[in-house]
Amino acid sequence: MYQKKQFDETNRWSLFPKENKKSDNGPDYTGEVDIGGTKYRLAGWKRVSKKSGKKFLSGAIEPKDGKNDRQNDDFRNLTSR
């Protein structure tokens, strides 16, 4: 009998286009990442550089469980810049 191999998602991420944005400010892409066994939500926005005119993605990351502990605060500080 064939047994499908379990894919290890640790330290891997995925982003998918957001098809039905609720507002113009909402992310263009959403997804998740698993860092060392802890899951986080990802959000990405399409941007254009004011200096060069080149397209790029900016993003945010937040804990998927929504807990408010020191480790999660560190990620919020990184993504609020």
N, C-alpha and C positions, 0 to 999 in steps of 0.2 A: 504494500500500500504506500502511495506517495505521501510524504509529509512535507509541507511547505516550511522552508527555513524562516525562522523569526528574524526580521531585520532589526539591527541594533540602531536606534535613533539617537543614542547619546552623542552629544557634541555635533549634531546636525540640525539644519534649519530648512524651512520651506516657506515661500511666500507665494500667494495666489492673488490674481487680480480681483479687486472688489467690484462685483458687477452692479450691485444696487446700493450706491452710496447714499446715506441718509442726509448728508449735507455737503456743500462744496469744500468744507474744511476737513471732512473725513478722510481717512487714509485711502490711497489708491490700491494698496496691497495689504493683506493681512496674512498672518501665519503663526508659526510657533517654532521654538528652539528648545532643545533639551541640553542643558549644560550640567554635566556631572550628575545626571539623574534628576535634576530639577527642571520643570517645564516653565517656560516664559512665553508670553504673547508678544508678537512682533507686529508693528504697523509701519508702512512705508508710504512716502509721498513722492510723486514725480515733481522735480524742481528743475529750474533753469538758472544757471549761474549768471548773476548780474554783471560780473567782470568779463567772462569769456563767452557767455551765451551757450555753453555746453550743458547738455541734459545730464541729470544725476538723480539718485534716490537719496532721500534723507529718511531717518527712521527713529523709532522709539521701541523700547523693550520694557516690559513690566511683568512681575511674577504672575503666573496663571492662577495661583491659589488666592491672590489678593491679600495675603498676610502682610502686616505692617511691622516688620522687624528690621533690625539694623542692616542686614544684608540687602533686603529689598530697598531700603532707603538709599544705600550706596548706588544701586542701579537707577533709581529715580534721579539722583543727582547727576549721574552720567548722561541721562537722556533729556534732562531739562535745559541743557545748554543751547 
